[in-house]
């Protein structure tokens, strides 16, 4: 993700303790989020779908929040992604992700 925003715990510790590994993660991050074929917005929507389908509340919240704040992605666009999550991963993952979306939107109002 642009700007070296990492959601995994421990990544920042790499910067001081293992700079070579931190550089590797940073390079990989820039390679993945390059927007060459799929634009960055589409890539972000895919990331939301993946984290939501895994029912990972922390990652889903962070992906949704940054999608709205950084890219201006709308609630309707995110709900479209969550519809695919419902179809492919079931009601629990969908329901949890929808709750997360609504809580993020509430805190932004």
C-alpha positions in Angstrom: 0.0 0.0 0.0 1.3 3.4 -0.8 3.0 5.3 2.0 4.3 2.2 3.8 1.2 1.5 5.7 1.4 -2.0 7.2 -1.4 -3.7 9.1 0.6 -6.7 10.3 1.8 -6.6 13.9 5.5 -6.6 14.1 6.4 -5.1 10.7 7.5 -1.8 12.2 9.9 -3.6 14.5 11.6 -5.0 11.5 12.7 -1.6 10.4 15.1 -1.2 13.3 15.9 -4.8 14.1 16.1 -6.4 10.7 16.4 -3.6 8.1 17.1 -6.1 5.2 13.7 -7.9 5.9 11.9 -4.5 6.3 13.3 -3.5 2.9 12.1 -6.8 1.4 8.6 -6.2 2.8 8.6 -2.6 1.5 9.7 -3.7 -2.0 7.1 -6.4 -2.1 4.4 -4.0 -1.0 5.3 -1.5 -3.7 5.4 -4.3 -6.3 1.9 -5.6 -5.4 0.2 -2.2 -5.1 1.6 -0.9 -8.4 -1.7 -0.3 -10.2 -0.2 -1.3 -13.6 -3.0 -3.5 -14.7 -5.7 -3.3 -12.1 -6.0 0.2 -10.7 -5.3 0.8 -7.0 -9.0 1.2 -6.2 -9.8 -2.3 -7.7 -6.8 -3.8 -5.8 -8.2 -2.3 -2.6 -11.7 -3.7 -3.2 -10.1 -7.1 -3.7 -8.2 -6.7 -0.4 -11.4 -6.0 1.3 -13.0 -9.1 -0.1 -10.1 -11.3 0.9 -9.9 -10.0 4.5 -13.7 -10.1 4.8 -13.9 -13.7 3.5 -11.3 -14.7 6.0 -13.5 -13.2 8.7 -10.5 -11.2 10.0 -12.1 -8.3 11.8 -8.9 -6.3 12.4 -7.7 -6.5 8.9 -11.2 -6.0 7.4 -11.7 -2.8 9.5 -8.3 -1.4 8.5 -8.9 -2.2 4.8 -12.4 -0.6 4.8 -11.2 2.4 6.7 -8.3 3.1 4.4 -10.5 2.5 1.3 -12.9 5.2 2.4 -10.3 7.7 3.7 -7.6 7.3 1.1 -9.6 6.4 -2.0 -13.1 7.7 -1.4 -14.6 4.2 -2.0 -18.3 4.4 -1.3 -20.4 2.2 1.0 -22.2 0.8 -2.0 -19.0 -0.3 -3.6 -17.9 -2.0 -0.5 -21.3 -3.7 -0.1 -21.0 -5.0 -3.7 -17.7 -6.7 -2.6 -19.4 -8.1 0.5 -22.1 -9.6 -1.7 -19.4 -11.7 -3.3 -18.2 -12.6 0.2 -21.7 -13.7 1.0 -21.8 -16.0 -2.0 -18.3 -17.4 -1.6 -17.7 -17.4 2.1 -21.2 -17.5 3.7 -23.4 -15.5 6.0 -21.1 -15.3 9.0 -18.2 -13.7 7.1 -20.7 -11.4 5.3 -22.6 -10.4 8.4 -19.4 -9.7 10.4 -18.0 -7.6 7.6 -21.2 -5.6 7.2 -21.1 -4.9 10.9 -17.5 -3.7 10.6 -18.4 -1.5 7.6 -21.3 0.1 9.5 -19.1 0.7 12.6 -16.4 2.4 10.5 -19.0 4.6 8.9 -20.4 5.6 12.3 -17.0 6.7 13.6 -16.4 8.8 10.4 -19.7 10.7 10.8 
